[in-house]
Amino acid sequence: MSDDPSVIDEPARSRRRLLQALAGVACGALARPVLAQSAYPVRAIRLVVAFGAGGIADTIARTLSVRLSERLGQQVIVDNRPGAGGALGAKIVTAAQPDGHTLLVTTAAISVNANVSKDAVDPVNALMPIVNAASTPTIFAVHGSNPTKGLMDFVKSAKAGRFTFATAGVGTTEHLTAEFVFRPLSGIEPVHVPYAGGIAPVSATVAQQVDMAVTTIPTAFGQIKGNALRVLAVAARTRMPLLPDVPTLREAGFAEFENSSWIGVFGPPKLPVALGRRLNEEVNLALKLPEVRERLVTLGFDPRGGAQDAFAGYVKSEVEKWGRVIKATGITPA
């Protein structure tokens, strides 16, 4: 080694270069996940709606898509994939890349199907619950000209106790709710008329092809507003602000039962936890916007939101609840 301190021997210089190189590699490795996360989304986001256009899931998806597009800086596309009671759309998302660019919007129907079909998607274990966006209770509605004063009056005045009620299909939450409410009553013969989709039962009731529609407020809102339909009872614990004069089932003289058909957002099962939380926050922020809340409330929805863990627990309890209802009614969803 030279006695001149300004001269650095070659081995020392090599060690210094090696340490600098290793430090650079380490910093790059630490920076990459942060950069990758901050870059989300890098392309359009697809909201796979498990039901057709015009339904409650579609309404929520299209409302959220506008606000999420604005916040995330990428187009959010609504992709309706109805079929198999919502299972078709759910399966598309279970098979999607877990990068947050493909999400599912579905309803409480997924918690019913989990109890009865081997082909159904488990909403807790085969998907990642992200957020409960909104809910709306089941209603019992008749033609606007029907003179009955309430649901119990309607049941008692039915000729020979026989009446028809229409729903969006066998095993839907509306069908199960009606069966659960009507079956304990003696001397009546309710006849279920299933349709494929939520609009058809409303149209059939307005056309007086059936006696009653068991449906949701958003689905029937236009006909209710125009007095073509009259709501006799709501399957909720408290009255709806949009229908303050309509009694709950308990107030109408029936067993208390709540069926809020929720609409939730789910991701693929291996979605990174941090990304799931980010999406939960974004939907919550969108639901807090005054214009979004006003639109949903006006249509008969209850905007929800909330923590991701709370929604996961709620979905699990819903699967258990509908399992009990299916057992009590003996109805096997199609």
ABEGO torsion letter per residue (X at the ends): XBABAABBBAAAAAAAAAAAAAAAAAAAAAAAAAAAAAAOBABBBBBBBABBBGBAAAAAAAAAAAAAAAAAGBBBBBBBBBEGGGAAAAAAAAABBBAGABBBBBBAAAAAAAAABAABBBAAAABBBABBABBBBBBBBBBAABABABAAAAAAABBGGBBBBBBAEBGBAAAAAAAAAAAABBGBBBBBBBBBEAAAAAAAAAAGABABBBBBAAAAAAAAAAGABBBABBBBABBBAABAABBBAAAAGBBBBBBBBBBBBBBBAABBAAAAAAAAAAAAAAAABAAAAAAAAAAGBBBBEEBAAAAAAAAAAAAAAAAAAAAAAGBBBX
